[in-house]
Amino acid sequence: MKKHSSSTLIRLMALSFLLIIFYSCQKEALKDDLVISAAKGGGTGGGTVAPVYLRVSVIDDPAYKINSDGKEDYVHGKAKVAAMFDQNGNFIFDTYSGLTRKSPALADRGLKFIFDRPVDPVGAPDPVTEDRKDGNYRMVTLSDGTTPLQNLTEGNSQPVSLGGGFTTTTTLSTLWNFSFKYNAEYSLSNTDFANVKRINADVWEITGKVADPRCARVVGTTRTYYYMPFKLLLTRM
């Protein structure tokens, strides 16, 4: 009887331990889902639109301030890159989608953000070029409309909030953010929207909504505004 009670107790303890792990994992998964949902902004598709996986061409030009790392296009599922129109109808892009705390390997891919044309040069910080390889560059859109980006009709365009930034592998902390009418900048007149245009059945283009768009660079609570023209071409895989 005593032996039976001990074995039952051990089984109950093991079951309790497994349940603790299970619910902890569920909480972590839920937390991750909430973080992802927050990043995607609860977008325009209500979570019911079929995702579209993408090849991203960052157009390098002396006039553009978001440049590639000088390698090939960024392809979803290749070299740690994630690039898609998600189930909420927004564009989601990561150069290191598997980033974890203290990831042992550097990113295979990166971006280059050139902050050298301040809107107000008086008292502006020295020019900064962000092209680190020890973390993840992220871009996320929030559509300012009702049409999921993958469902835009050919030739039509839609303004979007575009934001993101750079997160280091060391602490998973975000070192800086950029914002075209994203989050806190949405209700302010200091920055401009980005714009997504569907070129044909398989290609979309993201640019500033105006020819020389204004962008916020956010470090902690400090905001500096820059002119940041850019162009991305997104091709269905």
N, C-alpha and C positions, 0 to 999 in steps of 0.2 A: 504493500500500500504506500509505504514511504517512497519506494522507488518510483512508483507510478506518479505520485504527486510531484516529485522532483522533475521527472521528464515532462510532465504537463506544464510545470512552471517554466522550464527551459523553452518549450514550444511557444508558450504565451509570450515570453520575453522576446523570442526571435520574431514572432508575428508583430509584436508592438514595434520592434526596431524597424522591420520592413515597412510598416505603415507610416512610421515617422519619415523614413526616407522617401516613400511614395508621395506623401502629402507635401514634403519639402520640395520635391521636384515639381509637383503640380503648382505650388506657389511660385517657384522660380519660372516655370513655363508661363504662368499667367502674368508674372511681372514682365517677362520678356515680351509677351504679346502686347501688353499695355504700352510698353516702351515703343515697340514697333508701331502700334496704332497711333500713338501720340506723334511719332516722327512722320507718319504718313498722313496725319491730320484728319483721319476719318473721311477722307477724300470724296470725290464726286460719285463714285460708283457704288457706294454702300456695301463694299466688300463682296460684290457679286459678279464683277467683270472678270473675264478670263485674262490672266496675265499674259503679257507679250515680252519675250526675252529678246535682248537687243545687243547689237554691236554698236559701240559708241566711237565716233571719230571726232576728236577735239581738233578743231581747225587752228593750226599754228600760223600766225601772221604777226608781223611787227606791230600792227595796230591793236591786236587782241591781247587781253590781260589775263585770260585763263588759257594756258597752253598745256600740251601733252608732255609726257616725259621723254619724247623723242623716239619712242618705239612704235610698234604696230598699233592698230586699233584696240580698244578695250572690249573684250568679248565676255559676255556672261558665262560664268562657269570655268573660265580659263585664267590661270595665274592669280587666283584668289579674288577675281573681280566679280561683282554682282551688278547687273544692269537690266532694268525691266520697267515696263509699265505694270504696276501692281494691281491687285484686285480692287483697289479703291480708285483706280484711274489716274494715279500719279506716277511720275518718273522717280525711280529710286536707283542711286548709283553709289557703289562703294569700291574703292581700290583694294581693300583688304577685308573682305566680307567675313573671314574667319577670325577676326581680331579678338583676342582674349587678353586678360590681364597678364602682363609679362610674357607675351608670345615670344618663343625662342627665336623665331626667324623674322627678318625684316620683310616688309612688303615687297612683292615682285614688281608692282607698278605704283606710280605716283602721279601727281599733277603739279603744275606750277601756277601759282597765283601771284601776279605782279601788282603790288599796291604802290604805284609811283606817280599817280596823277590825282592828288587830293582836290576835292571840290573847293575847299578853302585852304590855299597854301599857307596862309598866315598861321604860324604856330603849329603846323602839321608835323608829325613825326618824320624821321628820315625814311626814304623809300625802303620797302620791304619786299623781298621775293621769297615766297614760301614754297620750297620744293624738297621737303624732308622725306626720308624713306623709312622712318621708324614708327609708322602708324598708318592710319586710314584717312583718306580724303573722302568726304561724303557730300552728295548733292541730293536734295529732296525737293520736289515741287508740291505746292498746294494749288489746285486749280481755282481760278476766280470765275467759275461758271458751272454749268450743270453737265457738261459732256466729258466723260472719261477721255483721257488723251488718246488712248488707242482707238476710240470710236469717232474721233474727228473725221469729218468728210474731207476728201481731197481738195486742196486749195484753201481750206479754212484754217483759221488760227484762233488761239485762245490765250488771254493773259494768264500768267501763273505767278504765284509767289515762289521764289527759288532761294533756298538756304542750305546751309551745311557748315562744313569746317573741317578741322583736322584734330584727330584724337590720337594721342601717343600710346604706344603699347606699354610703356612703363607703368602707368597708373590708370589707364583708361580715362584719363581726364582730357577734356577738350581744351586745347591751347588757345584756339581762336575760332570764331564763327564768321561767316559772311552772310549777307542778307540783301536780297532784292525783294522788298516788301514782305519779308518773311517774319512771322511771329511779331515781336514788339514793333517792328518797322511797318507793319501792315497799315496801321492807322495814321502813320506820319507821312509827311510830304518830302522827307529827306532822301528817299530812294525811289527807284522806278521798278515797275513790274518787269519780269522776263516775259517772253512770248514763245508759244509752241505753235508751229505751223506744220500741217500735214502736206508733204510735197507730193507723194503718190501713195499707192497701196502699202508700200513697205518702208517708206522713209519719212521721218519727221525732222524738223529743224528747231533748235532752241537758240534764241538770241535775246538781246535786250529788247524791250518793247519800243524803245527809242534808239536812235543811232548811237548815242553816247550815254549809255545808262549809268545811273548813280547806284553805288553799292555801299553798304555799311560793312566795315571791318570791326568786329567786336572782340575785345580782349578784356575779360572780367566784366566790369561795368563801363569801360571806356569805349566809346564809339568814335570812329573816324570815317569820313565819307570820301569815296574815291569814284572816279569815272572808270568803269570796268566793261568795255565792249568785249564780246566773246561770241563764239558760234560753235554749237555742237550739232552733229548730224547723227541721228539714231536710225539704225537699219534693223528691221525685223530679221531674226535668225531663222 
